[in-house]
Amino acid sequence: MNILAKLTKRESEIAELFAWGASKKDVANRLFVSERTVENHARNIYDKIGCNKVNELSAWWFCTKFNISFSLSPLKQRIVAYSMLMLIVPQIFFNNDNVMRVFRTKTAMRTCRLVRRKAESDNATFDFLV
């Protein structure tokens, strides 16, 4: 992997979203671009970094973002990974601002997804996605 790779602003945004687990469709919707544009940027990112998979891109992004050495021993890698996990897990479970739950219900012989989002106020909003 190329540690010194320089990405454009848009490529950096896309690499960050991929690193946090977003799909190409999610990235396209969030950045208001087409999926094909995201695919082109992803191809350029992979070429610049020298990786082939999104997992490698994610590892590269976190290592460069948090100044983690690429040459850590396996024991040190596990310690760093567990410490980062311990930083992220509480935010996942105790973040009350954005609650999203997906329920599946069958109505009229088709499957709908009911998405519940907790708004800034305590009033919940529901969206039906077909």
Secondary structure as GFF3:
##gff-version 3
##sequence-region A 1 130
A	DSSP	alpha_helix	9	19	.	.	.	ID=ss1
A	DSSP	alpha_helix	24	31	.	.	.	ID=ss2
A	DSSP	alpha_helix	35	49	.	.	.	ID=ss3
A	DSSP	alpha_helix	54	65	.	.	.	ID=ss4
A	DSSP	alpha_helix	74	94	.	.	.	ID=ss5
A	DSSP	beta_strand	100	107	.	.	.	ID=ss6
A	DSSP	beta_strand	110	118	.	.	.	ID=ss7
A	DSSP	beta_strand	124	129	.	.	.	ID=ss8
###
